[in-house]
């Protein structure tokens, strides 16, 4: 019997855990994207005293559910993905890739899978900046980039983002749920934000409520990107906000 030789995406094995917890073994060409965006983490997470990485669960407004992370740096990338209106699905530790590069066999679990609004897919590996020049990391990243590219997916090596940007998005994430704000004030804030103005001026222009209640609504609208501001600078009452032509549901 002649053994069929597989090429391209068909030659790459993919292992993942379905939403129901079932172990799935398939190939990259056959893996269903609809399942991959709803998978359980392919690796078991364990917490113990003295561990080097800070792991946990983040409630994602994009997924309306929890996404696991293995480090604070990984959490930062998930936060930015959750904030991005072009991201429609986020999966963490989504699958294990197994494939060959010459005589070397790679087995690798990418950190994050992102589905985009245009139908594209982004696979993300998060690494500490001090790993950027590591030859083993570089070889793994290049193999992963080439491998997911066989499926037509994009790949991102992520080594961090500007401190102020991450800090601002992390702060705004505290207002991602409508349950923490007075939803009845959203229309009034939308109407008052007719043009660029400082946060404190926007608060004062909404006279029907205490400014203490208005600011959380402004922060929520910044999170949902109905309002825009410069997030590369520290966010405060003097930050200039303005309506955005299009945003995401908040």
Order of alpha helices (4+ residues) and beta strands (2+ residues): beta-beta-alpha-beta-beta-alpha-beta-beta-beta-beta-beta-alpha-beta-alpha-alpha-beta-alpha-alpha-beta-beta
